[in-house]
Amino acid sequence: MRKRMIWVLDNVIPVLAGIAATTAAVDYANEWRGYMAYGSEWLVFPVTIFILRRAFKIARTMKGGN
């Protein structure tokens, strides 16, 4: 059960947060520009995943886990 929870923390939560953040960033950027274009707002997804995975790993290390 613990391995499954760690897997969810490492994979599912960052991906869902990345999708939500990217959707909001793309909508905001398109509204601000006034037209649809592709820009750096699409980098929100991988950056969010990277930051959340790193944060969960640091939290587990500080707690004394793997």
PDBQT receptor file of N, H, CA, C and O in Angstrom, charges set to zero:
ATOM      1  N   MET A   1       0.817  -1.192   0.000  1.00  0.00    +0.000 N 
ATOM      2  CA  MET A   1       0.000   0.000   0.000  1.00  0.00    +0.000 C 
ATOM      3  C   MET A   1       0.867   1.265   0.000  1.00  0.00    +0.000 C 
ATOM      4  O   MET A   1       0.532   2.252  -0.654  1.00  0.00    +0.000 OA
ATOM      5  N   ARG A   2       1.971   1.227   0.731  1.00  0.00    +0.000 N 
ATOM      6  H   ARG A   2       2.243   0.425   1.263  1.00  0.00    +0.000 HD
ATOM      7  CA  ARG A   2       2.854   2.387   0.803  1.00  0.00    +0.000 C 
ATOM      8  C   ARG A   2       3.484   2.680  -0.561  1.00  0.00    +0.000 C 
ATOM      9  O   ARG A   2       3.621   3.840  -0.947  1.00  0.00    +0.000 OA
ATOM     10  N   LYS A   3       3.867   1.623  -1.291  1.00  0.00    +0.000 N 
ATOM     11  H   LYS A   3       3.756   0.680  -0.978  1.00  0.00    +0.000 HD
ATOM     12  CA  LYS A   3       4.455   1.832  -2.619  1.00  0.00    +0.000 C 
ATOM     13  C   LYS A   3       3.451   2.468  -3.564  1.00  0.00    +0.000 C 
ATOM     14  O   LYS A   3       3.808   3.312  -4.386  1.00  0.00    +0.000 OA
ATOM     15  N   ARG A   4       2.197   2.060  -3.443  1.00  0.00    +0.000 N 
ATOM     16  H   ARG A   4       1.908   1.375  -2.775  1.00  0.00    +0.000 HD
ATOM     17  CA  ARG A   4       1.165   2.632  -4.305  1.00  0.00    +0.000 C 
ATOM     18  C   ARG A   4       0.957   4.114  -3.991  1.00  0.00    +0.000 C 
ATOM     19  O   ARG A   4       0.787   4.922  -4.904  1.00  0.00    +0.000 OA
ATOM     20  N   MET A   5       0.969   4.471  -2.717  1.00  0.00    +0.000 N 
ATOM     21  H   MET A   5       1.107   3.814  -1.975  1.00  0.00    +0.000 HD
ATOM     22  CA  MET A   5       0.801   5.872  -2.329  1.00  0.00    +0.000 C 
ATOM     23  C   MET A   5       1.972   6.714  -2.823  1.00  0.00    +0.000 C 
ATOM     24  O   MET A   5       1.777   7.834  -3.294  1.00  0.00    +0.000 OA
ATOM     25  N   ILE A   6       3.176   6.185  -2.719  1.00  0.00    +0.000 N 
ATOM     26  H   ILE A   6       3.335   5.275  -2.336  1.00  0.00    +0.000 HD
ATOM     27  CA  ILE A   6       4.354   6.897  -3.223  1.00  0.00    +0.000 C 
ATOM     28  C   ILE A   6       4.257   7.069  -4.731  1.00  0.00    +0.000 C 
ATOM     29  O   ILE A   6       4.610   8.124  -5.259  1.00  0.00    +0.000 OA
ATOM     30  N   TRP A   7       3.779   6.041  -5.432  1.00  0.00    +0.000 N 
ATOM     31  H   TRP A   7       3.492   5.184  -5.004  1.00  0.00    +0.000 HD
ATOM     32  CA  TRP A   7       3.619   6.128  -6.882  1.00  0.00    +0.000 C 
ATOM     33  C   TRP A   7       2.611   7.214  -7.252  1.00  0.00    +0.000 C 
ATOM     34  O   TRP A   7       2.838   7.989  -8.181  1.00  0.00    +0.000 OA
ATOM     35  N   VAL A   8       1.496   7.267  -6.521  1.00  0.00    +0.000 N 
ATOM     36  H   VAL A   8       1.312   6.637  -5.766  1.00  0.00    +0.000 HD
ATOM     37  CA  VAL A   8       0.486   8.289  -6.776  1.00  0.00    +0.000 C 
ATOM     38  C   VAL A   8       1.071   9.680  -6.536  1.00  0.00    +0.000 C 
ATOM     39  O   VAL A   8       0.870  10.589  -7.342  1.00  0.00    +0.000 OA
ATOM     40  N   LEU A   9       1.796   9.845  -5.424  1.00  0.00    +0.000 N 
ATOM     41  H   LEU A   9       1.960   9.107  -4.769  1.00  0.00    +0.000 HD
ATOM     42  CA  LEU A   9       2.407  11.149  -5.143  1.00  0.00    +0.000 C 
ATOM     43  C   LEU A   9       3.412  11.545  -6.214  1.00  0.00    +0.000 C 
ATOM     44  O   LEU A   9       3.476  12.710  -6.607  1.00  0.00    +0.000 OA
ATOM     45  N   ASP A  10       4.190  10.591  -6.683  1.00  0.00    +0.000 N 
ATOM     46  H   ASP A  10       4.138   9.645  -6.364  1.00  0.00    +0.000 HD
ATOM     47  CA  ASP A  10       5.236  10.894  -7.656  1.00  0.00    +0.000 C 
ATOM     48  C   ASP A  10       4.720  11.090  -9.076  1.00  0.00    +0.000 C 
ATOM     49  O   ASP A  10       5.370  11.765  -9.874  1.00  0.00    +0.000 OA
ATOM     50  N   ASN A  11       3.571  10.518  -9.406  1.00  0.00    +0.000 N 
ATOM     51  H   ASN A  11       3.043   9.969  -8.757  1.00  0.00    +0.000 HD
ATOM     52  CA  ASN A  11       3.117  10.544 -10.799  1.00  0.00    +0.000 C 
ATOM     53  C   ASN A  11       1.761  11.194 -11.031  1.00  0.00    +0.000 C 
ATOM     54  O   ASN A  11       1.648  12.110 -11.845  1.00  0.00    +0.000 OA
ATOM     55  N   VAL A  12       0.759  10.746 -10.347  1.00  0.00    +0.000 N 
ATOM     56  H   VAL A  12       0.851  10.002  -9.686  1.00  0.00    +0.000 HD
ATOM     57  CA  VAL A  12      -0.599  11.189 -10.658  1.00  0.00    +0.000 C 
ATOM     58  C   VAL A  12      -0.844  12.639 -10.235  1.00  0.00    +0.000 C 
ATOM     59  O   VAL A  12      -1.345  13.441 -11.022  1.00  0.00    +0.000 OA
ATOM     60  N   ILE A  13      -0.495  12.968  -9.013  1.00  0.00    +0.000 N 
ATOM     61  H   ILE A  13      -0.087  12.317  -8.373  1.00  0.00    +0.000 HD
ATOM     62  CA  ILE A  13      -0.758  14.326  -8.520  1.00  0.00    +0.000 C 
ATOM     63  C   ILE A  13      -0.004  15.383  -9.337  1.00  0.00    +0.000 C 
ATOM     64  O   ILE A  13      -0.616  16.381  -9.719  1.00  0.00    +0.000 OA
ATOM     65  N   PRO A  14       1.296  15.214  -9.625  1.00  0.00    +0.000 N 
ATOM     66  CA  PRO A  14       1.975  16.223 -10.452  1.00  0.00    +0.000 C 
ATOM     67  C   PRO A  14       1.392  16.358 -11.857  1.00  0.00    +0.000 C 
ATOM     68  O   PRO A  14       1.322  17.465 -12.392  1.00  0.00    +0.000 OA
ATOM     69  N   VAL A  15       0.975  15.248 -12.458  1.00  0.00    +0.000 N 
ATOM     70  H   VAL A  15       1.032  14.349 -12.024  1.00  0.00    +0.000 HD
ATOM     71  CA  VAL A  15       0.408  15.318 -13.809  1.00  0.00    +0.000 C 
ATOM     72  C   VAL A  15      -0.928  16.062 -13.794  1.00  0.00    +0.000 C 
ATOM     73  O   VAL A  15      -1.179  16.908 -14.653  1.00  0.00    +0.000 OA
ATOM     74  N   LEU A  16      -1.783  15.747 -12.820  1.00  0.00    +0.000 N 
ATOM     75  H   LEU A  16      -1.578  15.060 -12.122  1.00  0.00    +0.000 HD
ATOM     76  CA  LEU A  16      -3.068  16.446 -12.734  1.00  0.00    +0.000 C 
ATOM     77  C   LEU A  16      -2.874  17.933 -12.448  1.00  0.00    +0.000 C 
ATOM     78  O   LEU A  16      -3.557  18.775 -13.031  1.00  0.00    +0.000 OA
ATOM     79  N   ALA A  17      -1.953  18.252 -11.563  1.00  0.00    +0.000 N 
ATOM     80  H   ALA A  17      -1.398  17.568 -11.090  1.00  0.00    +0.000 HD
ATOM     81  CA  ALA A  17      -1.668  19.658 -11.275  1.00  0.00    +0.000 C 
ATOM     82  C   ALA A  17      -1.088  20.355 -12.508  1.00  0.00    +0.000 C 
ATOM     83  O   ALA A  17      -1.409  21.512 -12.779  1.00  0.00    +0.000 OA
ATOM     84  N   GLY A  18      -0.236  19.651 -13.250  1.00  0.00    +0.000 N 
ATOM     85  H   GLY A  18       0.025  18.711 -13.030  1.00  0.00    +0.000 HD
ATOM     86  CA  GLY A  18       0.347  20.215 -14.467  1.00  0.00    +0.000 C 
ATOM     87  C   GLY A  18      -0.696  20.486 -15.534  1.00  0.00    +0.000 C 
ATOM     88  O   GLY A  18      -0.637  21.503 -16.226  1.00  0.00    +0.000 OA
ATOM     89  N   ILE A  19      -1.650  19.578 -15.669  1.00  0.00    +0.000 N 
ATOM     90  H   ILE A  19      -1.698  18.752 -15.107  1.00  0.00    +0.000 HD
ATOM     91  CA  ILE A  19      -2.728  19.773 -16.645  1.00  0.00    +0.000 C 
ATOM     92  C   ILE A  19      -3.568  20.988 -16.268  1.00  0.00    +0.000 C 
ATOM     93  O   ILE A  19      -3.887  21.820 -17.117  1.00  0.00    +0.000 OA
ATOM     94  N   ALA A  20      -3.924  21.085 -14.983  1.00  0.00    +0.000 N 
ATOM     95  H   ALA A  20      -3.665  20.409 -14.293  1.00  0.00    +0.000 HD
ATOM     96  CA  ALA A  20      -4.737  22.215 -14.537  1.00  0.00    +0.000 C 
ATOM     97  C   ALA A  20      -3.993  23.535 -14.706  1.00  0.00    +0.000 C 
ATOM     98  O   ALA A  20      -4.572  24.516 -15.171  1.00  0.00    +0.000 OA
ATOM     99  N   ALA A  21      -2.724  23.567 -14.335  1.00  0.00    +0.000 N 
ATOM    100  H   ALA A  21      -2.254  22.769 -13.957  1.00  0.00    +0.000 HD
ATOM    101  CA  ALA A  21      -1.936  24.800 -14.442  1.00  0.00    +0.000 C 
ATOM    102  C   ALA A  21      -1.722  25.190 -15.905  1.00  0.00    +0.000 C 
ATOM    103  O   ALA A  21      -1.774  26.373 -16.242  1.00  0.00    +0.000 OA
ATOM    104  N   THR A  22      -1.484  24.221 -16.766  1.00  0.00    +0.000 N 
ATOM    105  H   THR A  22      -1.442  23.260 -16.493  1.00  0.00    +0.000 HD
ATOM    106  CA  THR A  22      -1.269  24.509 -18.184  1.00  0.00    +0.000 C 
ATOM    107  C   THR A  22      -2.540  25.040 -18.826  1.00  0.00    +0.000 C 
ATOM    108  O   THR A  22      -2.495  25.981 -19.619  1.00  0.00    +0.000 OA
ATOM    109  N   THR A  23      -3.665  24.442 -18.487  1.00  0.00    +0.000 N 
ATOM    110  H   THR A  23      -3.702  23.678 -17.843  1.00  0.00    +0.000 HD
ATOM    111  CA  THR A  23      -4.943  24.915 -19.029  1.00  0.00    +0.000 C 
ATOM    112  C   THR A  23      -5.182  26.371 -18.650  1.00  0.00    +0.000 C 
ATOM    113  O   THR A  23      -5.567  27.187 -19.487  1.00  0.00    +0.000 OA
ATOM    114  N   ALA A  24      -4.950  26.682 -17.385  1.00  0.00    +0.000 N 
ATOM    115  H   ALA A  24      -4.637  26.018 -16.706  1.00  0.00    +0.000 HD
ATOM    116  CA  ALA A  24      -5.130  28.062 -16.928  1.00  0.00    +0.000 C 
ATOM    117  C   ALA A  24      -4.144  29.003 -17.609  1.00  0.00    +0.000 C 
ATOM    118  O   ALA A  24      -4.518  30.110 -17.999  1.00  0.00    +0.000 OA
ATOM    119  N   ALA A  25      -2.896  28.583 -17.758  1.00  0.00    +0.000 N 
ATOM    120  H   ALA A  25      -2.592  27.685 -17.441  1.00  0.00    +0.000 HD
ATOM    121  CA  ALA A  25      -1.872  29.440 -18.380  1.00  0.00    +0.000 C 
ATOM    122  C   ALA A  25      -2.167  29.682 -19.856  1.00  0.00    +0.000 C 
ATOM    123  O   ALA A  25      -1.994  30.799 -20.345  1.00  0.00    +0.000 OA
ATOM    124  N   VAL A  26      -2.606  28.656 -20.566  1.00  0.00    +0.000 N 
ATOM    125  H   VAL A  26      -2.746  27.749 -20.169  1.00  0.00    +0.000 HD
ATOM    126  CA  VAL A  26      -2.912  28.807 -21.990  1.00  0.00    +0.000 C 
ATOM    127  C   VAL A  26      -4.118  29.716 -22.179  1.00  0.00    +0.000 C 
ATOM    128  O   VAL A  26      -4.104  30.591 -23.045  1.00  0.00    +0.000 OA
ATOM    129  N   ASP A  27      -5.159  29.518 -21.378  1.00  0.00    +0.000 N 
ATOM    130  H   ASP A  27      -5.170  28.808 -20.674  1.00  0.00    +0.000 HD
ATOM    131  CA  ASP A  27      -6.338  30.384 -21.471  1.00  0.00    +0.000 C 
ATOM    132  C   ASP A  27      -5.971  31.841 -21.193  1.00  0.00    +0.000 C 
ATOM    133  O   ASP A  27      -6.397  32.744 -21.913  1.00  0.00    +0.000 OA
ATOM    134  N   TYR A  28      -5.186  32.059 -20.156  1.00  0.00    +0.000 N 
ATOM    135  H   TYR A  28      -4.839  31.325 -19.571  1.00  0.00    +0.000 HD
ATOM    136  CA  TYR A  28      -4.783  33.422 -19.806  1.00  0.00    +0.000 C 
ATOM    137  C   TYR A  28      -3.934  34.046 -20.919  1.00  0.00    +0.000 C 
ATOM    138  O   TYR A  28      -4.154  35.197 -21.295  1.00  0.00    +0.000 OA
ATOM    139  N   ALA A  29      -2.975  33.297 -21.440  1.00  0.00    +0.000 N 
ATOM    140  H   ALA A  29      -2.796  32.361 -21.134  1.00  0.00    +0.000 HD
ATOM    141  CA  ALA A  29      -2.093  33.837 -22.482  1.00  0.00    +0.000 C 
ATOM    142  C   ALA A  29      -2.878  34.166 -23.746  1.00  0.00    +0.000 C 
ATOM    143  O   ALA A  29      -2.648  35.209 -24.357  1.00  0.00    +0.000 OA
ATOM    144  N   ASN A  30      -3.793  33.301 -24.144  1.00  0.00    +0.000 N 
ATOM    145  H   ASN A  30      -3.980  32.453 -23.647  1.00  0.00    +0.000 HD
ATOM    146  CA  ASN A  30      -4.594  33.570 -25.341  1.00  0.00    +0.000 C 
ATOM    147  C   ASN A  30      -5.506  34.778 -25.142  1.00  0.00    +0.000 C 
ATOM    148  O   ASN A  30      -5.700  35.568 -26.066  1.00  0.00    +0.000 OA
ATOM    149  N   GLU A  31      -6.062  34.923 -23.948  1.00  0.00    +0.000 N 
ATOM    150  H   GLU A  31      -5.904  34.281 -23.198  1.00  0.00    +0.000 HD
ATOM    151  CA  GLU A  31      -6.907  36.080 -23.669  1.00  0.00    +0.000 C 
ATOM    152  C   GLU A  31      -6.077  37.370 -23.664  1.00  0.00    +0.000 C 
ATOM    153  O   GLU A  31      -6.513  38.398 -24.182  1.00  0.00    +0.000 OA
ATOM    154  N   TRP A  32      -4.895  37.306 -23.082  1.00  0.00    +0.000 N 
ATOM    155  H   TRP A  32      -4.541  36.471 -22.661  1.00  0.00    +0.000 HD
ATOM    156  CA  TRP A  32      -4.035  38.478 -23.010  1.00  0.00    +0.000 C 
ATOM    157  C   TRP A  32      -3.571  38.919 -24.396  1.00  0.00    +0.000 C 
ATOM    158  O   TRP A  32      -3.540  40.111 -24.705  1.00  0.00    +0.000 OA
ATOM    159  N   ARG A  33      -3.205  37.926 -25.235  1.00  0.00    +0.000 N 
ATOM    160  H   ARG A  33      -3.230  36.958 -24.984  1.00  0.00    +0.000 HD
ATOM    161  CA  ARG A  33      -2.751  38.246 -26.588  1.00  0.00    +0.000 C 
ATOM    162  C   ARG A  33      -3.895  38.723 -27.478  1.00  0.00    +0.000 C 
ATOM    163  O   ARG A  33      -3.726  39.626 -28.297  1.00  0.00    +0.000 OA
ATOM    164  N   GLY A  34      -5.034  38.115 -27.308  1.00  0.00    +0.000 N 
ATOM    165  H   GLY A  34      -5.171  37.381 -26.643  1.00  0.00    +0.000 HD
ATOM    166  CA  GLY A  34      -6.166  38.423 -28.176  1.00  0.00    +0.000 C 
ATOM    167  C   GLY A  34      -6.270  37.485 -29.362  1.00  0.00    +0.000 C 
ATOM    168  O   GLY A  34      -7.172  37.627 -30.187  1.00  0.00    +0.000 OA
ATOM    169  N   TYR A  35      -5.364  36.534 -29.457  1.00  0.00    +0.000 N 
ATOM    170  H   TYR A  35      -4.631  36.419 -28.787  1.00  0.00    +0.000 HD
ATOM    171  CA  TYR A  35      -5.414  35.535 -30.518  1.00  0.00    +0.000 C 
ATOM    172  C   TYR A  35      -4.739  34.269 -30.009  1.00  0.00    +0.000 C 
ATOM    173  O   TYR A  35      -4.023  34.288 -29.007  1.00  0.00    +0.000 OA
ATOM    174  N   MET A  36      -4.980  33.157 -30.723  1.00  0.00    +0.000 N 
ATOM    175  H   MET A  36      -5.561  33.141 -31.537  1.00  0.00    +0.000 HD
ATOM    176  CA  MET A  36      -4.410  31.879 -30.304  1.00  0.00    +0.000 C 
ATOM    177  C   MET A  36      -3.007  31.717 -30.890  1.00  0.00    +0.000 C 
ATOM    178  O   MET A  36      -2.803  31.860 -32.095  1.00  0.00    +0.000 OA
ATOM    179  N   ALA A  37      -2.052  31.419 -30.019  1.00  0.00    +0.000 N 
ATOM    180  H   ALA A  37      -2.217  31.304 -29.040  1.00  0.00    +0.000 HD
ATOM    181  CA  ALA A  37      -0.676  31.209 -30.454  1.00  0.00    +0.000 C 
ATOM    182  C   ALA A  37      -0.007  30.250 -29.471  1.00  0.00    +0.000 C 
ATOM    183  O   ALA A  37      -0.530  29.987 -28.388  1.00  0.00    +0.000 OA
ATOM    184  N   TYR A  38       1.135  29.744 -29.861  1.00  0.00    +0.000 N 
ATOM    185  H   TYR A  38       1.559  29.958 -30.740  1.00  0.00    +0.000 HD
ATOM    186  CA  TYR A  38       1.879  28.847 -28.990  1.00  0.00    +0.000 C 
ATOM    187  C   TYR A  38       3.105  29.581 -28.461  1.00  0.00    +0.000 C 
ATOM    188  O   TYR A  38       3.897  30.130 -29.227  1.00  0.00    +0.000 OA
ATOM    189  N   GLY A  39       3.245  29.580 -27.138  1.00  0.00    +0.000 N 
ATOM    190  H   GLY A  39       2.602  29.134 -26.516  1.00  0.00    +0.000 HD
ATOM    191  CA  GLY A  39       4.372  30.258 -26.523  1.00  0.00    +0.000 C 
ATOM    192  C   GLY A  39       4.884  29.461 -25.337  1.00  0.00    +0.000 C 
ATOM    193  O   GLY A  39       4.645  28.259 -25.223  1.00  0.00    +0.000 OA
ATOM    194  N   SER A  40       5.578  30.139 -24.476  1.00  0.00    +0.000 N 
ATOM    195  H   SER A  40       5.772  31.115 -24.569  1.00  0.00    +0.000 HD
ATOM    196  CA  SER A  40       6.206  29.456 -23.343  1.00  0.00    +0.000 C 
ATOM    197  C   SER A  40       5.208  29.019 -22.281  1.00  0.00    +0.000 C 
ATOM    198  O   SER A  40       5.591  28.343 -21.326  1.00  0.00    +0.000 OA
ATOM    199  N   GLU A  41       3.938  29.387 -22.423  1.00  0.00    +0.000 N 
ATOM    200  H   GLU A  41       3.627  29.936 -23.199  1.00  0.00    +0.000 HD
ATOM    201  CA  GLU A  41       2.951  28.910 -21.460  1.00  0.00    +0.000 C 
ATOM    202  C   GLU A  41       2.817  27.386 -21.493  1.00  0.00    +0.000 C 
ATOM    203  O   GLU A  41       2.326  26.781 -20.540  1.00  0.00    +0.000 OA
ATOM    204  N   TRP A  42       3.249  26.781 -22.572  1.00  0.00    +0.000 N 
ATOM    205  H   TRP A  42       3.648  27.272 -23.346  1.00  0.00    +0.000 HD
ATOM    206  CA  TRP A  42       3.205  25.318 -22.667  1.00  0.00    +0.000 C 
ATOM    207  C   TRP A  42       4.299  24.664 -21.824  1.00  0.00    +0.000 C 
ATOM    208  O   TRP A  42       4.250  23.457 -21.589  1.00  0.00    +0.000 OA
ATOM    209  N   LEU A  43       5.273  25.430 -21.372  1.00  0.00    +0.000 N 
ATOM    210  H   LEU A  43       5.312  26.411 -21.563  1.00  0.00    +0.000 HD
ATOM    211  CA  LEU A  43       6.310  24.888 -20.494  1.00  0.00    +0.000 C 
ATOM    212  C   LEU A  43       5.823  24.740 -19.049  1.00  0.00    +0.000 C 
ATOM    213  O   LEU A  43       6.521  24.159 -18.217  1.00  0.00    +0.000 OA
ATOM    214  N   VAL A  44       4.651  25.252 -18.755  1.00  0.00    +0.000 N 
ATOM    215  H   VAL A  44       4.084  25.723 -19.431  1.00  0.00    +0.000 HD
ATOM    216  CA  VAL A  44       4.102  25.137 -17.406  1.00  0.00    +0.000 C 
ATOM    217  C   VAL A  44       3.927  23.663 -17.034  1.00  0.00    +0.000 C 
ATOM    218  O   VAL A  44       4.180  23.288 -15.889  1.00  0.00    +0.000 OA
ATOM    219  N   PHE A  45       3.507  22.838 -17.960  1.00  0.00    +0.000 N 
ATOM    220  H   PHE A  45       3.302  23.142 -18.890  1.00  0.00    +0.000 HD
ATOM    221  CA  PHE A  45       3.270  21.418 -17.679  1.00  0.00    +0.000 C 
ATOM    222  C   PHE A  45       4.533  20.691 -17.204  1.00  0.00    +0.000 C 
ATOM    223  O   PHE A  45       4.520  20.134 -16.106  1.00  0.00    +0.000 OA
ATOM    224  N   PRO A  46       5.620  20.672 -17.979  1.00  0.00    +0.000 N 
ATOM    225  CA  PRO A  46       6.804  19.949 -17.496  1.00  0.00    +0.000 C 
ATOM    226  C   PRO A  46       7.444  20.587 -16.266  1.00  0.00    +0.000 C 
ATOM    227  O   PRO A  46       7.983  19.883 -15.412  1.00  0.00    +0.000 OA
ATOM    228  N   VAL A  47       7.389  21.903 -16.172  1.00  0.00    +0.000 N 
ATOM    229  H   VAL A  47       6.951  22.475 -16.865  1.00  0.00    +0.000 HD
ATOM    230  CA  VAL A  47       7.979  22.573 -15.010  1.00  0.00    +0.000 C 
ATOM    231  C   VAL A  47       7.195  22.239 -13.745  1.00  0.00    +0.000 C 
ATOM    232  O   VAL A  47       7.790  22.010 -12.692  1.00  0.00    +0.000 OA
ATOM    233  N   THR A  48       5.879  22.209 -13.836  1.00  0.00    +0.000 N 
ATOM    234  H   THR A  48       5.395  22.395 -14.692  1.00  0.00    +0.000 HD
ATOM    235  CA  THR A  48       5.050  21.850 -12.689  1.00  0.00    +0.000 C 
ATOM    236  C   THR A  48       5.347  20.429 -12.227  1.00  0.00    +0.000 C 
ATOM    237  O   THR A  48       5.485  20.177 -11.030  1.00  0.00    +0.000 OA
ATOM    238  N   ILE A  49       5.444  19.510 -13.170  1.00  0.00    +0.000 N 
ATOM    239  H   ILE A  49       5.332  19.715 -14.142  1.00  0.00    +0.000 HD
ATOM    240  CA  ILE A  49       5.753  18.122 -12.816  1.00  0.00    +0.000 C 
ATOM    241  C   ILE A  49       7.123  18.043 -12.144  1.00  0.00    +0.000 C 
ATOM    242  O   ILE A  49       7.275  17.369 -11.125  1.00  0.00    +0.000 OA
ATOM    243  N   PHE A  50       8.114  18.723 -12.705  1.00  0.00    +0.000 N 
ATOM    244  H   PHE A  50       7.990  19.270 -13.533  1.00  0.00    +0.000 HD
ATOM    245  CA  PHE A  50       9.454  18.702 -12.130  1.00  0.00    +0.000 C 
ATOM    246  C   PHE A  50       9.459  19.243 -10.706  1.00  0.00    +0.000 C 
ATOM    247  O   PHE A  50      10.027  18.625  -9.805  1.00  0.00    +0.000 OA
ATOM    248  N   ILE A  51       8.833  20.384 -10.504  1.00  0.00    +0.000 N 
ATOM    249  H   ILE A  51       8.371  20.886 -11.236  1.00  0.00    +0.000 HD
ATOM    250  CA  ILE A  51       8.842  21.022  -9.182  1.00  0.00    +0.000 C 
ATOM    251  C   ILE A  51       8.107  20.163  -8.153  1.00  0.00    +0.000 C 
ATOM    252  O   ILE A  51       8.607  19.970  -7.044  1.00  0.00    +0.000 OA
ATOM    253  N   LEU A  52       6.939  19.652  -8.503  1.00  0.00    +0.000 N 
ATOM    254  H   LEU A  52       6.534  19.809  -9.403  1.00  0.00    +0.000 HD
ATOM    255  CA  LEU A  52       6.179  18.852  -7.538  1.00  0.00    +0.000 C 
ATOM    256  C   LEU A  52       6.881  17.540  -7.203  1.00  0.00    +0.000 C 
ATOM    257  O   LEU A  52       6.905  17.131  -6.042  1.00  0.00    +0.000 OA
ATOM    258  N   ARG A  53       7.447  16.884  -8.197  1.00  0.00    +0.000 N 
ATOM    259  H   ARG A  53       7.428  17.216  -9.140  1.00  0.00    +0.000 HD
ATOM    260  CA  ARG A  53       8.187  15.643  -7.905  1.00  0.00    +0.000 C 
ATOM    261  C   ARG A  53       9.369  15.911  -6.987  1.00  0.00    +0.000 C 
ATOM    262  O   ARG A  53       9.626  15.153  -6.052  1.00  0.00    +0.000 OA
ATOM    263  N   ARG A  54      10.084  16.995  -7.259  1.00  0.00    +0.000 N 
ATOM    264  H   ARG A  54       9.875  17.611  -8.019  1.00  0.00    +0.000 HD
ATOM    265  CA  ARG A  54      11.229  17.358  -6.425  1.00  0.00    +0.000 C 
ATOM    266  C   ARG A  54      10.774  17.703  -5.002  1.00  0.00    +0.000 C 
ATOM    267  O   ARG A  54      11.423  17.317  -4.030  1.00  0.00    +0.000 OA
ATOM    268  N   ALA A  55       9.670  18.421  -4.886  1.00  0.00    +0.000 N 
ATOM    269  H   ALA A  55       9.142  18.734  -5.676  1.00  0.00    +0.000 HD
ATOM    270  CA  ALA A  55       9.149  18.789  -3.563  1.00  0.00    +0.000 C 
ATOM    271  C   ALA A  55       8.718  17.556  -2.772  1.00  0.00    +0.000 C 
ATOM    272  O   ALA A  55       8.997  17.463  -1.577  1.00  0.00    +0.000 OA
ATOM    273  N   PHE A  56       8.039  16.607  -3.423  1.00  0.00    +0.000 N 
ATOM    274  H   PHE A  56       7.812  16.682  -4.394  1.00  0.00    +0.000 HD
ATOM    275  CA  PHE A  56       7.620  15.387  -2.732  1.00  0.00    +0.000 C 
ATOM    276  C   PHE A  56       8.832  14.562  -2.295  1.00  0.00    +0.000 C 
ATOM    277  O   PHE A  56       8.829  13.976  -1.213  1.00  0.00    +0.000 OA
ATOM    278  N   LYS A  57       9.862  14.518  -3.136  1.00  0.00    +0.000 N 
ATOM    279  H   LYS A  57       9.864  14.994  -4.016  1.00  0.00    +0.000 HD
ATOM    280  CA  LYS A  57      11.067  13.778  -2.783  1.00  0.00    +0.000 C 
ATOM    281  C   LYS A  57      11.777  14.422  -1.592  1.00  0.00    +0.000 C 
ATOM    282  O   LYS A  57      12.230  13.721  -0.687  1.00  0.00    +0.000 OA
ATOM    283  N   ILE A  58      11.872  15.735  -1.591  1.00  0.00    +0.000 N 
ATOM    284  H   ILE A  58      11.503  16.304  -2.326  1.00  0.00    +0.000 HD
ATOM    285  CA  ILE A  58      12.505  16.442  -0.471  1.00  0.00    +0.000 C 
ATOM    286  C   ILE A  58      11.705  16.241   0.805  1.00  0.00    +0.000 C 
ATOM    287  O   ILE A  58      12.281  16.028   1.872  1.00  0.00    +0.000 OA
ATOM    288  N   ALA A  59      10.380  16.308   0.705  1.00  0.00    +0.000 N 
ATOM    289  H   ALA A  59       9.912  16.481  -0.162  1.00  0.00    +0.000 HD
ATOM    290  CA  ALA A  59       9.532  16.111   1.886  1.00  0.00    +0.000 C 
ATOM    291  C   ALA A  59       9.711  14.702   2.460  1.00  0.00    +0.000 C 
ATOM    292  O   ALA A  59       9.788  14.529   3.676  1.00  0.00    +0.000 OA
ATOM    293  N   ARG A  60       9.777  13.702   1.583  1.00  0.00    +0.000 N 
ATOM    294  H   ARG A  60       9.714  13.843   0.595  1.00  0.00    +0.000 HD
ATOM    295  CA  ARG A  60       9.998  12.318   2.053  1.00  0.00    +0.000 C 
ATOM    296  C   ARG A  60      11.357  12.178   2.689  1.00  0.00    +0.000 C 
ATOM    297  O   ARG A  60      11.486  11.485   3.698  1.00  0.00    +0.000 OA
ATOM    298  N   THR A  61      12.382  12.811   2.137  1.00  0.00    +0.000 N 
ATOM    299  H   THR A  61      12.278  13.374   1.318  1.00  0.00    +0.000 HD
ATOM    300  CA  THR A  61      13.735  12.740   2.695  1.00  0.00    +0.000 C 
ATOM    301  C   THR A  61      13.789  13.408   4.061  1.00  0.00    +0.000 C 
ATOM    302  O   THR A  61      14.419  12.891   4.983  1.00  0.00    +0.000 OA
ATOM    303  N   MET A  62      13.131  14.553   4.194  1.00  0.00    +0.000 N 
ATOM    304  H   MET A  62      12.619  14.973   3.445  1.00  0.00    +0.000 HD
ATOM    305  CA  MET A  62      13.122  15.238   5.472  1.00  0.00    +0.000 C 
ATOM    306  C   MET A  62      12.356  14.447   6.537  1.00  0.00    +0.000 C 
ATOM    307  O   MET A  62      12.686  14.488   7.722  1.00  0.00    +0.000 OA
ATOM    308  N   LYS A  63      11.333  13.732   6.085  1.00  0.00    +0.000 N 
ATOM    309  H   LYS A  63      11.065  13.698   5.122  1.00  0.00    +0.000 HD
ATOM    310  CA  LYS A  63      10.521  12.935   7.004  1.00  0.00    +0.000 C 
ATOM    311  C   LYS A  63      11.268  11.678   7.431  1.00  0.00    +0.000 C 
ATOM    312  O   LYS A  63      10.960  11.099   8.473  1.00  0.00    +0.000 OA
ATOM    313  N   GLY A  64      12.232  11.256   6.650  1.00  0.00    +0.000 N 
ATOM    314  H   GLY A  64      12.483  11.726   5.804  1.00  0.00    +0.000 HD
ATOM    315  CA  GLY A  64      13.012  10.065   6.976  1.00  0.00    +0.000 C 
ATOM    316  C   GLY A  64      12.677   8.865   6.131  1.00  0.00    +0.000 C 
ATOM    317  O   GLY A  64      13.146   7.761   6.411  1.00  0.00    +0.000 OA
ATOM    318  N   GLY A  65      11.865   9.056   5.090  1.00  0.00    +0.000 N 
ATOM    319  H   GLY A  65      11.484   9.952   4.863  1.00  0.00    +0.000 HD
ATOM    320  CA  GLY A  65      11.512   7.961   4.203  1.00  0.00    +0.000 C 
ATOM    321  C   GLY A  65      12.529   7.805   3.099  1.00  0.00    +0.000 C 
ATOM    322  O   GLY A  65      13.611   8.390   3.146  1.00  0.00    +0.000 OA
ATOM    323  N   ASN A  66      12.169   6.998   2.087  1.00  0.00    +0.000 N 
ATOM    324  H   ASN A  66      11.290   6.522   2.050  1.00  0.00    +0.000 HD
ATOM    325  CA  ASN A  66      13.077   6.779   0.952  1.00  0.00    +0.000 C 
ATOM    326  C   ASN A  66      13.060   7.995   0.113  1.00  0.00    +0.000 C 
ATOM    327  O   ASN A  66      13.748   8.053  -0.906  1.00  0.00    +0.000 OA
TER     328      ASN A  66
